[in-house]
Amino acid sequence: MSEVPALIVGGGIGGLATAIALRHIGVEALVIERAPVLSEIGAGLLLSPNACRVLEILGVVVELRISAIETPCWELLDQAGRSLANLNIVAAGEHSLSTRRSDLQAVLLKALPSAAIRTESEAVSARDCGSHVEVSLTDGSVLRAERVIAADGANSALRRHLWPERVLGYRGYVGWRGIVEGYVPEGWESGRVTESWGKGRRFGIGHVGGGRTYWYATANRSKAEKNIPTSLECLRDDFASWHEPVGKLLGRMDPAGLLQHPIYDSRPHWHWRRGERIALLGDAAHPLTPNLGQGAAMALEDALALAKCWKYPDALARYERCRRGRLFAILTASRCVGAMIQWEHPLLCGVRDFQLRWTPDALARAALRALLVR
């Protein structure tokens, strides 16, 4: 049985970025993915400057910018379309991009040789054998590696195997998202990104290139209701009184492309490694709510940090230590921001919106940069 220096479980953004980062330091990695074809779900992605900086170091940001849209400012609105805040966190020489997940994945894939990817390979368990790790697949085969990195998402099979006590917690609201083909609302063509807040609901809009518009929405739902499918017709009714182009986007959306996900995260854990041979990365290690748009960014930062630590004898311990504090701060902030956005009481929502309107944009920008841009 042959052995690889690094086996990465999961062919998403974090897994592919880790393979590229390791190749940059001369370490060959094999990425295994359970799907027969590497294809991201049809959703958009807002990449803040910290994410774009990692992509620049990996050597892929130039190509991504060909299809992506520069987003210099993020706007917060109320449900009537009135401005609450303008958050311009992009400094000179930095990038903030709006793109499709599939476009980012394609650029990352292009940076790797085809031999570095193995599809239709689903890992179910990993065993540290002292001198190596053995990973068992669903087809009965076993792969050997010096180190194994599980980057297989928030519902990570390897995390469930290694830490069965760690469960995700439902945050009380459900998200929907989709991409509208062949339509970009007037005013959003040049990179405008907006998120509108109402009472227990929100709606985000961004141009992702190629004449496509990405939208997302959230609404509070009880635990009993969180997995009940919601139709586009119901969403149109729920957001009927909201400002345009909310109604136009929902009206043009193909029902087959509608995605629905209950919003989960996990409480902060101080450890996501087993010894010096097995570690988690990205959402497998620290599932985040989407409220700061940092899920992909944190996976990219993880990949770069892991590669910087890789050649030390205590590489995984170093990786864990250098990421722990930052991830705790991002997870906590994302959870708190999400709770505030989803407030339903009219008085609380009024106070929230008043504070946003009267907080100087420069102060909000400085606070957001302090949290996100390192």
N, C-alpha and C positions, 0 to 999 in steps of 0.2 A: 504494500500500500504506500503510494507516494505521499510526501508531506510538503505542504506549502508554508512559507513564513507567516502569512496572514490570511485567514479565512474570514470573509465579511458576509454575514447573513443578512440579506435584504438589499435589493437593487433600487432603492429609492434615492432621494437626493443625498441623505447622509451617508449611505453605503457607497455610492459612486464617488462622492467627494473624498471619502476616506481612502479609497483605492488610489485616486489621483494623487492625494497628498503623500501617501506612502511611496508611490512611484517616484515622486520628486526627491525622496531621500534614498532611493535605490532599493526599496523593498517591494518585492513582487507580491501582489495580493490577488486572491481569487474571490470574486463576488458571486454568491449563489442566490437565486431568486426562485420562489415557488411558482410564479406565473410562467406560462409558456412563452410569452413575449413581454419585453419590458415596455410597458405603456402606462403613463400616469393617467389618473382620472381627469376628466374634463373640467378643470378648475383653474382659477387664476392665482397669482402669487404677487404680493408686494414685497420687494426686496429692499430693505432699508440699507443705509450706508455701511453698517457693520457687515451685513451679508455680502454686499457687493465688494467690499474690501477683500474678503476671503476668496471670492470668485476671481478677483484680480490676481491674487497671489497664486491661485491654481492655474492661471493662464487662460481662463475661458470667458472673462467678462466682455472682451472686445467682440467676440462672435455673438454672445448673447444680446448685446446692444443692437445688433443688426435687426433683430425681430422684436425686441422689447421696446417699451415706451419709457422715456425719462419722466420721473414724477417729482418735480422740485418741491411741491407743497401738498400737504394733506389737509383737507378742509373738514371741519365738523359743522354739521347743520342741524337744525331742528326738523321736525317732520313736515313743517310748512316750507322748508327750503331756506330759512333765514340763517345767516352765519352765526356760529357760536365761537369758532376759533380757527385760525390758520396756523398750521404747524409745519414750518419750514425748517427741517433739521439738517438739510444738506449744506455742508460747507464747501468752499472752493476746492476743486479737485476731486470731490466725492461724487458718487452716483447713487441714485435711488431709482429702481426700475420696477415697472409693472409688466408682468409676463404671464404666459401660461406655464403651469407646472411641466407640461409635456415638452415645451420648448427648452426649458432649463435642463430637463432630463436628457434631451437629445444632445445638447451641447456637452454635457458631462460624459455621456456615452461615447461621443466622438473623440474625447481625449484619452480613451482607454482602448487597448487592443481587444479584438473580439475574443481572444483566448482568455481574457481576464473575467469574462462573464459566463456563467453557467445557469441556464434557465431550467424550469421544471424540476427544481431541486428544493424541496421543503424540509427544513431542519426541524426536528422535534425535541432533541435533547443534546446536551454537551457534557462531556466527562473529562475532567482534568486527570491525566494519567501520569503526572509528575514531569516527564520530559516532553510531553506534547498533549494536545487535546484531541479527543475523538468526538466528532459530530455525527449523530445518527439522522438519516433522512427517512422520509415516509416510505420510500421504495425499498428499504432494508439495507441500503448501502451505507458505508461509513467513510467519512473524510477525516484526514489527519492534518493538523496544523500546529505550528509553534504557538500561535496565539489566535484566539477567536474573538471577533467583535460582532456583537448582535446589534444590528441596525434595522430591525424588522418591524418598526413602528410601535404605536401606542398599545396595540394588542399583541405585543411580542410573544411568540411561542417560547423562545428561550428564557425570557424573563419569567414567564409562568412556570417553566420547568425548574429554574434555579431559585426563584423567590416566589413560591406559590401564595405566600401570605400577602403579597402586594397587590392590592386591587384598586381599580380606578373608581373615582368618586364622581357621580353625576352632579353638575353644577346648577341644575334647575332650569335650563333653557336648551332649546333645540336650534340647530342651524340648518339653513338651506343655501344652496349655491348653484350657479350654473354659468354658462357662457352663451351669449346671444351672438349668433353668426351674422355677418353682413350688416351690422348696425352699430354705429357709435353715436350717442346723443350729441346734439349741438352743444358746444361748450366743453365737452370732455375729450375732443380730438387730440389736443396737444399735451396730454398728460395730467389732466385734472383728476384727482382722486378724492372722493367724498364719502363720508359716513354720516348718516342722519340718525339722530336719536329721538325716540318717542317714549311712550309709557310702556315699559316692558318689551319693547321692540326696537330693532335698528335695521338700517338698510345701507349697504355699501356699494359703490359703483366705481369701476376703473377700466380704462381702455387698455387692452393687453396686446395690441398690435394686430396686423392682418385684418383690419376691419371688424374686430371682435370686441365685445364688451363683457367684462366679468362683473357679476353681481353676487351679493350674499345678503342674507337676512337672518335675524334671530327673533325668537319669541319665547316667553316663559311657558313652560309646560311642566305638569306634575310628573313624578316618577311613573305613575300608571299610564300617562299619555305619551311618554317620550318616544316610544317606538311605533306609535300609530302613524301610518303614512299620511302625509298631507298633500293634497293635490294642488296644482297650479291655480285652479279655480278658487280654492280656499285662501291661498296666499294673495290672490288678486283682491278678494273681499277684505282680507285683513289689512291690506295696505291701500285700499281704495281712496282714502282721504289724504294720502301722502302726496308730496310735491312730485311733479314730473322731473325726470323721466321714469320714475318708479313704475307707474302703470304701463308705460310703453314697453319697458324692458320685460315685465312679466307677461305682457300681451304678445310679445314676439318670441318668447322662450319656447323651445321645443320640449314638450313634457318628457320625452325620452332621456333628455340630458339633465333633468332635475336631480340633485343630490340632497339627501337629508341625513343629518348626523346629530344625535344627542351630544351635547358638549360635556366632555369629561376632562379631568386632570387627576393627578395623584398628589398626595401630601409629599413634601420634600423628604428625600432619603439621602443619608450621608454616604452611602456606599452603593456603587453599581458595578463592582468588579468582584471576581472570585480569584484571589491570589494574584499571580502575575501572568495568567494565561487566558482569562476570560473577562470581558468587560462589555457593558452596554453603551450605546451611543444614540444621541438624538431622542426621538419620542420613546424609544424603548427604555431609555434610562430615566427620562424626565418628561412625561406627557404634559403638554401645556394647553391651556385654553387659548383661543386664537385672538384674544383681545388686543394684543400689542403687535400682532403679525410677526411673531418671533420664532415660530416652530422651525421653519427651514433655516433661519439665521442661526439658531442655537445648534442645530445639527451641523451646519457648516463650520461654526466656531469649534465645535467638538472635534471635527475631523482634523482641523489644522492643529489644535492643541495636542491631539493624540500623536500626530506625526512628529511634532517637535519633541515629544517625550520618548518616542519609540525605542531609541537605541540605548537608553539607560537601563540598568538591571532592574530598577524599580519603576519601569515605564508606566504601568497602569496605575500605580499608587500616585505617581506624580500627576498624571492626567486627571485623576479623580480630585486631587487636592486643588489643582489650578482652576478647575471648572466649578467647584462646589459652591463657593460664595456667590458667584455671578448667577448661577442657575437658580439658587434660592431667591435672589432678589427679583429675577425676571418672573419666576413662577408666582411669587407672592404678589407682585405688582399686577400681573396679568389677571390673576384671580380677583383682586380688589377692584380693578378698573371694570371688569366684566360685571361684577355685582352692582356697581354704580350705574352702568349703562342700562342694566335690566330693571332698575327701579320702576315700580308701577304707580306709587302714590303720587298724585298730582302735586302736592306740596314739595315732596322731596325732588321731583323732577324739575319743578320751578326753581328751587334753590340751586340745583346742579347747573341748570342752563344759565341762570343769572351769574353764578361764579365763573363759568366758562367765558361768558361774554365780557366780563369786566376784569379778567386776568390778562395782563399785557401779553401779547403774543411772544415778545422777547423772553419773558419769564417762563412761559410754557415751553418754548423752544429749548431754553437752557436746561430745564428739568428733564425733558425727554432725551436730549443728547447725553446728559449725565448718566441716564439709565441705559440707553441703547448703544451709543457710539463709544467704543473703547479702542 
